[in-house]
Amino acid sequence: MARLTPEQLEQKIHAVLREQPMRRAPMSLEDRVLGEITRRQALPWWHQSFSFWPTPVRLAFLVIASGLVAVALLFSIQLMGIAGESAVQNVFQPVVGAWQTLKVAGTAIAGLFSVSIPEISSIWLYAGLAVLGGAYAVMLGLVATAYRILWQHR
């Protein structure tokens, strides 16, 4: 028997494998898989994984969980006697100050826009939306082109 190069051996193996008949999964397995898929699709969102939850619920959960962790951490620090009430208030003081600053800035920005909004023509608003839509379409086109060029032929 002649010695084959790795490329020739690969071609012969591929040819033999292509000649093999396709095997079908047992009917019992197919039924079980399809049943499990329909069972999982029928579950309510709160019984599914976190990624299937609606976005507002996920955001609310993250905010509430972060707040509870912060409160538990500060409560445990106080219970251990590491820090007193004044230290805990000092921790929250920058957060309260930042919140007040954001409220004042938001009010100022809303005041600026409330004066100029009636002066903006609807044509300018539609033109701005068209430009944003066009930019979005161009970005999708660029991403699709980059995918086809860089990753599809791997």
Helices and strands as residue ranges (DSSP letters): H 6-19, H 27-42, G 45-47, G 50-52, H 55-79, H 85-116, G 117-119, H 122-150
